[in-house]
Amino acid sequence: MWLVLSAGPALGICAGQTVAAPSLPQPTTGVATGDGAGQTAGKDKTERDGVLTMFPHSETAPWFVAGQTNIIFQAHPSFHSPYEGTNSFRGAGQYKTSLLGTLFLGYQLGRGIRGATPTWSTRYNTDFLADFESSGGRGLSEALGLAGFTNLDVVRNPNLGSKPYLARVQFHQTIGLTNEMTEVDRGPFSLATEAPVRRVELRLGKMSLPDVLDINEVLSDSHMQFTNWTVDNNGAWDYAADTRGYTYAGVVEYQDRRWGARYVLAAMPTVANGIDLDWALSRAHGQYWEFELRRGLFGKRAGTQRVLAFVNNAHMGNYREAVQAYVDGVDPTPDIRKHEHIGAVKYGFTYNVEQQVTDHLRAAGRFGWNEGQHESYAYTEVDQTILLGADYDGAQWGRKNDKAGLALVSNAIKKDHQNYLADGGLGFILGDGRLRYGRETTEEAYYNAHAWRGMFFALGLSHVDNPGYNGDRGPVWVPSIRCHVEF
């Protein structure tokens, strides 16, 4: 089933809403890697087990047209909040609704059809992809006050409005290194139904980096699975993105039978969580390296492990310098913007694992760390995270397209970051004016029910301890209702 990966918010995030699944085709090698993996090509999507849409999608046409709509209603009752600041998650009860719509378009260059059979070899496949998106509604507290915000579909800057925008546009080239082919799912990120077992893939254009990196089939889909920013994506991975979660990037990927490797070079925003990108790559850029091993942690059950390293260069501030200037009386309050340096470096790494436990149960986890001295710049204010999650399908009670999930994520920030917030500094997401530090820990559960064709309804519940890392506030309960339609 497609993952509409909400990629990402960059925090503003509508974040690159995640899309569909596996974003890059993976060799099946006899073991299904996703809900539609290993299925026979040529059938309509509505006929294929586990891949459900309102309207049938051709597997043989050179063009690709699809869409999705995601509506999330969230609320919370009043909670303990003795004080609040500019960027606080508000203690008074409230409710908000977000609405996200995406149109996916694609064309396979040079493809022709003779009957139901393509007239050219997919060993060298070229796709042109373009997606248009509209994001409306609001998030609770305007998506402020939580490092792991509860709705990945929310754009943190409401001034951007709901006018449709170009979310993705890119060329995707597959270069086969063998004639041995494997069946893969056709979707918004790759239009081929077969791919060489060994191949190089190139991408160039506008994208959300979680489209191609840190993918996890248990955790990464905010439209069919969890909705928390730091469950769907690794919170400590401060990936390059504008306010809506997109950037311009180049991707080089090598895929072999059981492993793969990727390198990405991407443009950074000009300011923290800004909508404009810095086009001077010699001055500001993000670099990302990921290694993927398609082997589980135990037994013969399917599984995948991924290790990601990143280095960001940008016009970033330094928390320690901002705090020191405040202590010395130079600044009346800590202000990270006054202590920015061109070409400042922020780096870190992540680990990501997914494991099939039984025929119906899957488990997953993530760990992430970054150096924490330089400001959180593009995604969210997390310097270290640990996450455990699982999902269970409904086949055993006669609902094979239903799914239930449970996750626990615990986020932290380093001492310099803590001092900055405690002294009254503001990040682009957090700032209560004061801080009694504690890890922000969230438990999230959902049940996603298939109603008809491509229509799904989900009930969810989140519980957040120490919102914004503040032990003086919370905890808070956030129930949610989601409607998702695949066209």
C-alpha positions as CSV (number, residue, x, y, z in Angstrom):
1,M,0.0,0.0,0.0
2,W,1.3,3.4,-0.8
3,L,2.9,5.3,2.0
4,V,2.0,8.9,1.8
5,L,4.9,9.7,3.8
6,S,4.3,12.9,5.2
7,A,7.5,13.6,4.8
8,G,7.9,16.1,6.4
9,P,7.3,18.8,7.8
10,A,10.0,20.7,8.1
11,L,8.2,21.9,10.3
12,G,6.0,23.8,8.8
13,I,5.5,21.0,7.6
14,C,3.0,19.9,5.9
15,A,5.9,18.6,5.4
16,G,6.4,16.9,2.6
17,Q,3.7,14.7,3.2
18,T,4.7,11.4,2.8
19,V,3.7,9.6,-0.1
20,A,3.5,6.3,-0.9
21,A,5.3,3.4,-1.0
22,P,8.2,2.2,-0.9
23,S,9.2,5.4,-2.3
24,L,12.0,3.7,-4.2
25,P,11.3,0.3,-5.6
26,Q,13.1,-2.4,-3.7
27,P,14.0,-5.9,-5.0
28,T,11.6,-8.5,-3.7
29,T,14.0,-11.4,-4.0
30,G,11.1,-13.7,-3.2
31,V,10.1,-11.8,0.0
32,A,7.5,-9.0,-0.1
33,T,9.0,-5.7,1.2
34,G,5.7,-3.8,1.3
35,D,2.0,-4.3,1.1
36,G,1.9,-4.7,-2.6
37,A,5.4,-6.2,-3.2
38,G,5.7,-9.1,-5.4
39,Q,2.2,-8.8,-6.9
40,T,1.7,-9.5,-10.6
41,A,2.0,-6.5,-12.8
42,G,-0.9,-5.6,-15.1
43,K,-3.8,-5.6,-12.7
44,D,-5.7,-2.5,-11.6
45,K,-4.7,-1.2,-8.2
46,T,-8.3,-1.8,-7.0
47,E,-7.9,-5.5,-7.7
48,R,-4.6,-6.0,-6.0
49,D,-4.5,-7.3,-2.5
50,G,-3.6,-4.5,0.0
51,V,-3.4,-1.7,-2.6
52,L,-6.8,0.1,-2.6
53,T,-7.9,3.2,-4.5
54,M,-11.2,4.8,-5.5
55,F,-10.4,4.4,-9.2
56,P,-8.3,1.9,-11.1
57,H,-4.8,2.8,-12.1
58,S,-3.2,1.4,-15.2
59,E,0.0,-0.6,-14.8
60,T,0.9,-0.3,-18.5
61,A,0.1,3.3,-19.6
62,P,3.1,5.7,-19.9
63,W,1.3,8.2,-17.7
64,F,0.4,8.1,-14.0
65,V,-2.4,10.1,-12.3
66,A,-3.4,9.7,-8.7
67,G,-4.5,11.7,-5.8
68,Q,-5.1,11.6,-2.1
69,T,-7.0,13.7,0.6
70,N,-6.2,13.6,4.3
71,I,-8.3,15.2,6.9
72,I,-7.3,15.1,10.6
73,F,-9.3,16.5,13.5
74,Q,-7.5,16.8,16.8
75,A,-8.4,18.3,20.2
76,H,-7.2,18.3,23.8
77,P,-8.8,19.2,27.1
78,S,-7.3,21.8,29.4
79,F,-4.1,20.6,31.2
80,H,-1.8,21.9,33.9
81,S,0.0,25.0,32.7
82,P,1.1,27.5,35.4
83,Y,2.8,29.7,32.8
84,E,3.0,30.1,29.1
85,G,5.3,31.9,26.7
86,T,5.3,33.0,23.0
87,N,5.8,29.5,21.6
88,S,3.9,27.4,24.2
89,F,1.5,24.6,23.6
90,R,-1.6,26.3,25.0
91,G,-3.1,24.9,28.2
92,A,-6.7,25.8,27.5
93,G,-8.8,23.2,25.7
94,Q,-8.9,23.5,22.0
95,Y,-9.6,21.7,18.7
96,K,-8.3,22.1,15.2
97,T,-8.7,20.4,11.8
98,S,-6.2,20.1,9.0
99,L,-6.9,19.3,5.3
100,L,-4.3,18.1,2.9
101,G,-4.8,17.3,-0.8
102,T,-2.2,16.0,-3.3
103,L,-2.3,15.4,-7.0
104,F,0.4,13.0,-8.3
105,L,1.4,13.2,-11.9
106,G,4.0,11.2,-13.8
107,Y,5.1,10.2,-17.3
108,Q,7.6,7.5,-18.4
109,L,9.6,9.1,-21.2
110,G,10.1,7.0,-24.3
111,R,7.5,4.4,-23.3
112,G,5.0,3.0,-25.8
113,I,2.4,0.3,-25.5
114,R,1.6,-2.6,-27.8
115,G,-1.4,-4.3,-26.4
116,A,-0.7,-4.7,-22.7
117,T,3.0,-5.0,-23.0
118,P,5.5,-2.1,-22.9
119,T,7.5,-1.8,-26.1
120,W,10.8,-0.9,-24.3
121,S,13.0,-2.5,-21.6
122,T,12.6,-1.1,-18.1
123,R,16.3,-1.7,-17.5
124,Y,16.8,1.9,-18.4
125,N,13.7,3.7,-17.1
126,T,13.2,7.5,-17.2
127,D,10.3,9.1,-15.3
128,F,9.2,12.7,-15.1
129,L,7.3,13.4,-11.9
130,A,5.3,16.4,-10.7
131,D,3.0,16.7,-7.6
132,F,0.7,19.5,-6.7
133,E,-0.5,20.0,-3.1
134,S,-2.9,22.1,-1.0
135,S,-2.7,22.4,2.7
136,G,-5.4,24.0,4.7
137,G,-6.7,24.2,8.3
138,R,-4.7,24.7,11.4
139,G,-2.8,22.7,14.0
140,L,-3.3,22.9,17.8
141,S,-1.5,26.0,19.1
142,E,-0.5,26.8,15.5
143,A,1.9,23.8,15.7
144,L,4.0,25.4,18.5
145,G,5.1,24.1,21.9
146,L,5.7,20.4,21.1
147,A,9.0,19.0,19.7
148,G,7.1,16.0,18.6
149,F,4.0,17.7,17.3
150,T,0.9,15.6,17.0
151,N,-0.1,16.3,13.3
152,L,2.5,16.0,10.5
153,D,0.0,17.4,8.0
154,V,0.1,20.9,9.6
155,V,2.0,23.8,8.1
156,R,3.3,25.7,11.0
157,N,3.1,29.1,9.2
158,P,-0.6,29.7,8.6
159,N,0.3,32.8,6.6
160,L,1.3,30.5,3.7
161,G,-2.4,29.8,3.1
162,S,-4.1,26.9,1.3
163,K,-3.4,28.0,-2.3
164,P,-2.1,25.0,-4.3
165,Y,1.6,24.8,-4.8
166,L,4.1,22.6,-6.6
167,A,5.3,20.2,-4.0
168,R,7.6,18.0,-6.1
169,V,9.0,18.0,-9.6
170,Q,11.9,15.8,-10.6
171,F,13.5,13.5,-13.1
172,H,14.1,9.9,-12.0
173,Q,16.5,7.7,-14.0
174,T,17.1,4.0,-13.5
175,I,20.3,2.5,-15.0
176,G,20.3,-1.3,-14.9
177,L,23.5,-3.1,-14.2
178,T,22.1,-6.5,-14.9
179,N,19.4,-8.1,-17.1
180,E,17.9,-9.9,-14.0
181,M,14.6,-8.1,-13.2
182,T,12.4,-8.0,-10.2
183,E,8.8,-6.9,-9.9
184,V,8.2,-3.7,-8.0
185,D,5.1,-1.6,-7.2
186,R,4.3,1.3,-9.4
187,G,3.6,4.6,-7.5
188,P,4.1,8.3,-7.4
189,F,7.9,8.1,-7.0
190,S,8.7,5.4,-9.7
191,L,6.5,4.4,-12.6
192,A,8.2,1.1,-13.6
193,T,6.6,-2.2,-12.7
194,E,10.0,-4.0,-13.0
195,A,13.5,-2.9,-12.0
196,P,16.9,-4.5,-12.4
197,V,18.1,-6.3,-9.2
198,R,21.3,-4.4,-9.4
199,R,20.9,-0.8,-10.5
200,V,21.8,2.9,-10.1
201,E,19.0,5.4,-9.6
202,L,19.3,9.1,-10.1
203,R,16.9,11.8,-9.0
204,L,17.1,15.6,-9.5
205,G,14.6,18.2,-8.6
206,K,12.2,19.3,-5.9
207,M,11.4,16.6,-3.3
208,S,11.0,15.9,0.4
209,L,14.0,14.1,1.7
210,P,11.9,11.5,3.7
211,D,10.7,10.4,0.3
212,V,14.1,8.7,-0.2
213,L,15.8,8.5,3.2
214,D,14.9,7.1,6.7
215,I,11.9,5.2,5.3
216,N,10.2,2.8,7.7
217,E,7.1,0.8,6.6
218,V,5.8,0.6,10.1
219,L,6.3,4.2,11.1
220,S,6.6,6.6,8.1
221,D,3.1,7.1,6.8
222,S,1.1,9.9,8.5
223,H,-1.9,9.2,6.3
224,M,-2.3,5.5,7.2
225,Q,-0.3,5.1,10.4
226,F,1.0,7.4,13.1
227,T,0.7,11.3,12.9
228,N,3.4,12.5,15.3
229,W,6.3,14.4,13.7
230,T,8.9,12.4,15.7
231,V,7.3,9.0,15.0
232,D,6.9,9.4,11.3
233,N,10.4,10.9,10.9
234,N,13.5,10.8,13.1
235,G,13.3,14.0,15.2
236,A,17.0,14.3,15.5
237,W,17.5,14.3,11.8
238,D,17.5,18.0,10.9
239,Y,17.0,17.5,7.2
240,A,17.1,20.2,4.6
241,A,13.6,21.6,3.9
242,D,11.6,24.8,3.5
243,T,8.6,25.5,5.8
244,R,6.4,23.1,3.9
245,G,9.0,20.3,4.1
246,Y,10.5,20.4,0.5
247,T,13.8,21.3,-1.0
248,Y,15.7,20.9,-4.3
249,A,18.2,18.0,-4.2
250,G,20.1,15.5,-6.2
251,V,20.1,11.8,-5.2
252,V,22.4,9.0,-6.3
253,E,21.4,5.5,-5.2
254,Y,22.8,2.0,-5.7
255,Q,20.6,-1.0,-5.2
256,D,21.7,-4.6,-5.0
257,R,19.8,-7.8,-4.1
258,R,20.0,-7.4,-0.3
259,W,21.5,-3.9,0.3
260,G,21.5,-0.4,-1.0
261,A,23.3,2.9,-0.5
262,R,22.3,6.5,-1.1
263,Y,23.9,10.0,-1.2
264,V,21.9,13.2,-1.3
265,L,23.0,16.8,-1.7
266,A,20.2,19.3,-0.9
267,A,19.6,23.1,-0.6
268,M,19.1,24.5,3.0
269,P,16.7,27.3,3.9
270,T,18.1,30.9,4.2
271,V,16.8,31.2,7.8
272,A,15.6,28.6,10.4
273,N,12.3,27.1,9.2
274,G,12.2,29.6,6.3
275,I,10.2,29.2,3.1
276,D,13.1,30.5,0.9
277,L,16.1,28.3,0.0
278,D,19.7,29.3,-0.2
279,W,20.9,28.6,-3.7
280,A,24.6,29.1,-3.0
281,L,25.5,25.5,-2.3
282,S,29.1,26.5,-1.6
283,R,27.8,28.4,1.4
284,A,24.8,26.3,2.6
285,H,23.8,22.7,1.9
286,G,22.9,19.5,3.5
287,Q,24.7,16.2,2.8
288,Y,23.2,12.8,3.6
289,W,24.6,9.2,3.4
290,E,22.4,6.2,4.1
291,F,23.2,2.5,4.0
292,E,20.4,0.0,3.9
293,L,20.6,-3.7,4.7
294,R,17.4,-5.8,3.9
295,R,17.9,-8.3,6.6
296,G,16.1,-8.7,9.9
297,L,17.4,-8.8,13.4
298,F,16.4,-12.4,14.1
299,G,15.2,-15.5,12.4
300,K,14.2,-15.8,8.8
301,R,11.5,-13.1,9.0
302,A,11.9,-10.2,6.7
303,G,13.4,-7.0,8.0
304,T,15.4,-3.9,7.1
305,Q,18.0,-1.9,8.9
306,R,19.2,1.6,7.8
307,V,22.0,3.8,9.1
308,L,22.0,7.5,8.1
309,A,24.7,10.2,8.7
310,F,24.1,13.9,7.9
311,V,26.1,17.1,7.8
312,N,24.3,20.5,7.4
313,N,26.1,23.7,6.5
314,A,23.9,26.9,6.9
315,H,23.7,30.3,8.5
316,M,23.0,28.8,11.9
317,G,23.2,30.2,15.5
318,N,25.0,28.8,18.5
319,Y,23.1,28.2,21.7
320,R,26.1,28.5,24.0
321,E,27.1,31.9,22.5
322,A,23.5,33.1,22.8
323,V,23.3,32.1,26.5
324,Q,26.7,33.6,27.3
325,A,25.8,36.9,25.7
326,Y,22.7,37.0,27.9
327,V,24.6,36.1,31.1
328,D,27.2,38.9,30.2
329,G,24.4,41.4,29.9
330,V,25.0,42.0,26.2
331,D,21.5,40.7,25.1
332,P,18.4,41.3,27.3
333,T,17.2,37.8,26.5
334,P,18.9,35.0,24.7
335,D,18.5,35.4,20.9
336,I,19.9,32.7,18.7
337,R,19.5,35.0,15.6
338,K,22.2,37.4,16.9
339,H,24.8,34.6,17.0
340,E,24.5,33.1,13.6
341,H,27.6,32.1,11.6
342,I,27.8,31.6,7.8
343,G,28.7,28.0,7.0
344,A,28.1,26.7,10.6
345,V,28.0,22.9,10.8
346,K,25.4,20.7,12.4
347,Y,25.9,16.9,12.1
348,G,24.4,13.7,13.4
349,F,23.4,10.1,12.7
350,T,20.3,7.9,12.9
351,Y,19.5,4.2,13.1
352,N,16.3,2.7,11.7
353,V,15.0,-0.9,11.9
354,E,11.8,-2.7,10.9
355,Q,11.2,-6.4,11.6
356,Q,8.4,-8.8,10.7
357,V,7.7,-10.7,13.9
358,T,4.7,-12.9,12.9
359,D,2.6,-13.0,9.8
360,H,0.5,-10.2,11.2
361,L,2.7,-8.3,13.6
362,R,5.6,-5.9,12.7
363,A,7.9,-4.1,15.0
364,A,10.1,-1.1,14.4
365,G,12.4,1.4,16.1
366,R,14.6,4.5,15.6
367,F,17.5,6.1,17.3
368,G,18.8,9.6,16.5
369,W,21.5,12.0,17.7
370,N,22.9,15.3,16.6
371,E,25.6,17.5,18.1
372,G,23.0,19.9,19.6
373,Q,25.2,23.0,20.0
374,H,24.0,24.7,16.8
375,E,20.3,25.6,16.5
376,S,17.6,23.3,15.3
377,Y,17.2,24.7,11.9
378,A,14.8,23.0,9.5
379,Y,12.8,20.1,11.1
380,T,12.1,20.2,14.8
381,E,13.8,20.9,18.1
382,V,15.2,17.5,19.0
383,D,18.8,16.6,19.7
384,Q,18.4,13.0,20.6
385,T,15.5,10.5,20.2
386,I,14.6,6.9,20.8
387,L,11.5,5.3,19.4
388,L,9.8,1.9,19.6
389,G,6.6,1.0,17.6
390,A,4.6,-1.9,16.2
391,D,1.5,-2.5,14.1
392,Y,-0.9,-5.4,13.7
393,D,-3.2,-6.1,10.7
394,G,-6.8,-7.1,11.1
395,A,-6.7,-10.3,9.1
396,Q,-7.4,-12.5,12.1
397,W,-10.7,-10.7,12.8
398,G,-11.7,-10.7,9.1
399,R,-10.5,-7.1,8.4
400,K,-7.3,-7.7,6.4
401,N,-7.0,-4.0,5.3
402,D,-7.4,-2.6,8.9
403,K,-4.4,-1.9,11.0
404,A,-3.7,-1.0,14.7
405,G,-0.5,0.6,15.8
406,L,1.2,1.6,19.0
407,A,4.4,3.7,19.4
408,L,6.4,5.3,22.2
409,V,8.9,8.1,21.4
410,S,11.1,9.9,23.9
411,N,12.9,13.1,22.7
412,A,15.7,15.2,24.4
413,I,17.8,18.3,23.9
414,K,21.4,19.0,25.0
415,K,22.4,21.2,27.9
416,D,23.1,24.3,25.8
417,H,19.7,24.0,24.2
418,Q,18.1,23.5,27.7
419,N,19.8,26.6,29.1
420,Y,18.7,28.7,26.1
421,L,15.0,27.9,26.6
422,A,15.3,28.1,30.4
423,D,16.6,31.7,30.2
424,G,13.7,32.7,28.0
425,G,15.1,32.1,24.5
426,L,12.8,31.2,21.6
427,G,13.3,28.5,19.0
428,F,11.2,28.3,15.9
429,I,8.9,25.8,17.7
430,L,9.6,26.0,21.4
431,G,9.7,28.7,24.1
432,D,7.7,28.8,27.3
433,G,9.7,31.6,28.8
434,R,11.0,29.3,31.5
435,L,11.9,25.6,31.7
436,R,12.2,22.8,34.3
437,Y,13.7,20.3,31.9
438,G,12.4,16.8,31.4
439,R,12.4,14.5,28.3
440,E,9.3,15.0,26.1
441,T,7.8,11.5,25.9
442,T,4.8,10.6,23.8
443,E,2.7,7.5,23.4
444,E,0.5,7.2,20.3
445,A,-2.0,4.6,19.3
446,Y,-4.3,4.3,16.3
447,Y,-6.8,2.0,14.6
448,N,-7.1,2.5,10.9
449,A,-10.3,1.0,9.4
450,H,-10.9,0.4,5.7
451,A,-14.4,1.5,4.7
452,W,-14.6,1.1,1.0
453,R,-12.2,1.0,-1.9
454,G,-9.7,3.8,-1.2
455,M,-11.5,5.2,1.8
456,F,-10.1,4.8,5.4
457,F,-11.1,6.2,8.8
458,A,-8.9,6.2,11.8
459,L,-9.2,6.9,15.5
460,G,-6.0,7.9,17.4
461,L,-4.9,8.9,20.8
462,S,-1.7,10.6,22.0
463,H,-0.4,11.2,25.5
464,V,2.4,13.7,25.9
465,D,4.6,14.0,29.1
466,N,6.6,17.3,29.6
467,P,5.3,19.1,26.5
468,G,8.2,21.2,25.1
469,Y,10.5,19.5,27.6
470,N,8.9,21.4,30.4
471,G,8.2,19.4,33.6
472,D,6.1,22.3,34.9
473,R,3.4,21.7,32.2
474,G,1.2,18.8,31.2
475,P,0.7,16.0,30.7
476,V,-1.8,16.4,27.8
477,W,-4.1,13.9,26.0
478,V,-4.7,14.5,22.3
479,P,-7.5,12.3,20.7
480,S,-7.8,12.5,16.9
481,I,-10.1,11.4,14.0
482,R,-8.7,10.9,10.5
483,C,-10.3,10.4,7.1
484,H,-8.1,9.4,4.2
485,V,-9.1,8.8,0.6
486,E,-6.8,7.4,-2.2
487,F,-8.0,8.3,-5.7
